[in-house]
C-alpha cells in the first residue's frame, strides 16, 4: 500500500513540476528556437523533485521541515494540476484558463500544503 502511494505521489508531482518550471520562468526568457534548454532544465527539476518525494515517503521518521516541504509539494502539485488542466478540459474556449493553475491554485495549494505538513 505504501509503495502504491509513493508511485502515485511521484506520478502527480513530476508532471506538475515540469509544466510549472517550463512555463513560469521560461515563458519570460527570450529563448527563441532554443527550447531544448528549457526542456532540459525543466525535466531535471522535475526528476529532482520526484526523487525527493520518493525518498521522503520512503522514510518513517521525518522532521517538521521535511513534512512541511513534502505537504507543500504534494498539495501544490494537486492545486496546479487542477487549475491548469481543469479549465483546458471543462472550458476549452477559455484562453486564460491555465493561468488559474499558475497563479492561484498552485501557489495556494503550496501554502495550504505547508501548513498541513506542519500540523501533521
C-alpha positions in Angstrom: 0.0 0.0 0.0 2.8 2.4 0.8 4.5 1.6 -2.5 1.3 2.5 -4.4 1.0 5.8 -2.5 4.7 6.6 -3.3 4.2 5.8 -7.0 1.0 7.9 -7.2 2.7 10.8 -5.4 5.6 10.8 -7.8 3.3 10.5 -10.9 1.5 13.5 -9.6 4.4 15.7 -8.7 6.8 15.1 -11.7 4.5 16.4 -14.5 3.3 19.3 -12.3 6.8 20.4 -11.6 7.8 20.0 -15.2 5.0 22.2 -16.5 5.3 24.8 -13.8 9.1 25.2 -14.3 8.7 25.1 -18.1 6.0 27.7 -18.3 6.6 30.2 -15.5 10.3 31.1 -15.8 10.9 30.2 -19.4 7.9 31.9 -20.8 9.6 35.3 -19.9 13.0 34.5 -21.3 13.6 35.0 -25.0 15.0 31.6 -25.9 13.7 31.6 -29.5 14.3 28.3 -31.1 16.4 27.0 -28.1 13.5 25.4 -26.3 15.7 22.4 -25.7 17.4 24.3 -22.9 14.0 25.0 -21.2 13.0 21.3 -21.7 16.3 20.0 -20.2 16.2 22.3 -17.2 12.5 21.7 -16.5 13.0 17.9 -16.8 16.0 17.9 -14.4 13.9 19.9 -11.9 11.0 17.5 -12.2 13.2 14.5 -11.8 14.9 16.1 -8.7 11.5 16.8 -7.1 10.3 13.3 -7.9 13.4 11.8 -6.4 12.9 14.0 -3.2 9.3 12.9 -2.9 10.2 9.2 -3.4 13.0 9.3 -0.8 11.0 11.3 1.7 7.9 9.0 1.5 10.3 6.0 2.0 11.4 7.1 5.5 9.3 6.6 8.6 10.8 9.4 10.6 10.7 13.0 9.3 11.2 16.4 10.8 8.8 19.2 10.7 10.6 20.9 7.9 10.6 17.8 5.8 6.8 17.2 6.3 6.1 20.8 5.6 8.0 20.7 2.3 6.5 17.4 1.3 3.0 18.6 2.0 3.7 21.8 0.1 5.0 19.9 -2.9 2.1 17.4 -2.9 -0.8 19.8 -2.4 0.9 22.4 -4.6 1.0 19.8 -7.4 -2.6 18.9 -6.9 -3.7 22.6 -7.0 -1.6 23.3 -10.0 -2.9 20.3 -11.9 -6.5 21.1 -11.1 -6.1 24.7 -12.0 -4.0 24.2 -15.1 -5.7 21.2 -16.7 -9.2 21.7 -15.3 -10.0 24.8 -17.5 -8.4 23.0 -20.5 -10.9 20.1 -20.1 -14.0 21.9 -18.9 -13.7 25.2 -20.7 -11.6 24.7 -23.8 -12.6 28.0 -25.3 -11.2 30.0 -22.4 -7.8 31.3 -23.5 -6.7 32.2 -20.0 -7.8 29.1 -18.2 -4.3 27.6 -17.4 -3.3 30.9 -15.7 -5.6 29.8 -12.8 -3.2 26.9 -12.0 -0.1 29.0 -12.5 -1.0 32.0 -10.3 -3.8 31.0 -8.0 -4.5 27.3 -7.3 -0.8 26.1 -7.5 0.6 28.7 -5.0 -2.5 28.4 -2.8 -2.1 24.6 -2.7 1.6 25.1 -1.9 0.8 27.3 1.1 -2.0 25.1 2.4 0.2 22.0 2.0 3.0 23.6 4.0 0.5 24.4 6.8 -0.9 20.9 6.7 2.6 19.4 6.8 3.4 21.5 9.8 0.2 20.4 11.6 0.9 16.7 10.7 
